[in-house]
Amino acid sequence: MVQGTLKNIKTKTTSKPLAPKKAAKKIIAARKNSAIATAKLKKKHAAAIAVNTEKLLSSRVGHLEVLKGSRREIAKEEAIKAAKGKNDKNKKGKK
């Protein structure tokens, strides 16, 4: 048996929608000058090791796949060459 009337329970509403926390950085940056300098050297040498390894492996396989410049620079150069090629064909056709 019910002992009394039911109480009206109000649910809490938040004023701000809760957003999930941002993920923490994977690598914590160094603060000391000496540590910053060593981190820069490590990054530079790691890149050089990767390039040298690629060159070594590709020379053993028989073809070189290491390209100079970044992907964007290479694409830009190819676009310029293609544009020049079109211009040359148009000039030859008009003569």
Long-range contacts (C-beta under 8 A, 24 or more apart in sequence): none
